[in-house]
Amino acid sequence: MARLIPLVLIALALWFWFRARKKTAAYMDSYEAPEAHARDRHDHRGPPAPAP
């Protein structure tokens, strides 16, 4: 039993670490996506002209 506790703790630490890496990668992809899509568009429009 004394040998099992450290193994369980290590397994939990690895699980949380991989889970955090996956969530971080998903966040970075969602953060960088709008900039990449704006760069790919050729018909980029500026701000609307002011009304007279």
C-alpha positions as CSV (number, residue, x, y, z in Angstrom):
1,M,0.0,0.0,0.0
2,A,2.9,2.4,0.8
3,R,4.2,1.9,-2.8
4,L,0.8,2.4,-4.3
5,I,0.2,6.0,-3.0
6,P,3.2,7.6,-4.7
7,L,2.2,5.9,-8.0
8,V,-1.3,7.2,-7.7
9,L,-0.1,10.7,-7.0
10,I,2.3,10.6,-9.9
11,A,-0.5,9.4,-12.2
12,L,-2.8,12.2,-11.0
13,A,0.0,14.8,-11.5
14,L,0.6,13.6,-15.1
15,W,-3.2,13.5,-15.9
16,F,-3.6,17.1,-14.7
17,W,-0.5,18.2,-16.6
18,F,-1.6,16.7,-19.9
19,R,-5.1,18.1,-19.3
20,A,-3.7,21.6,-18.7
21,R,-1.5,21.4,-21.8
22,K,-4.5,20.4,-23.9
23,K,-6.6,23.3,-22.6
24,T,-3.7,25.7,-23.0
25,A,-3.3,24.6,-26.7
26,A,-7.0,25.0,-27.3
27,Y,-6.9,28.5,-25.8
28,M,-3.9,29.6,-27.8
29,D,-5.6,28.3,-31.0
30,S,-8.7,30.2,-30.3
31,Y,-6.7,33.4,-29.5
32,E,-4.6,33.2,-32.6
33,A,-7.4,32.2,-35.0
34,P,-9.0,35.6,-35.6
35,E,-5.7,37.2,-36.5
36,A,-4.8,34.4,-39.0
37,H,-8.3,34.7,-40.6
38,A,-8.0,38.5,-40.9
39,R,-4.6,38.1,-42.6
40,D,-6.0,35.6,-45.2
41,R,-8.9,37.8,-46.3
42,H,-8.2,39.9,-49.4
43,D,-11.2,42.2,-49.2
44,H,-10.3,43.7,-45.8
45,R,-12.5,46.8,-45.3
46,G,-11.5,49.7,-43.2
47,P,-13.7,51.6,-40.7
48,P,-17.0,53.0,-42.1
49,A,-16.9,56.5,-43.4
50,P,-18.4,59.2,-41.2
51,A,-21.9,60.5,-42.1
52,P,-22.0,64.0,-43.6
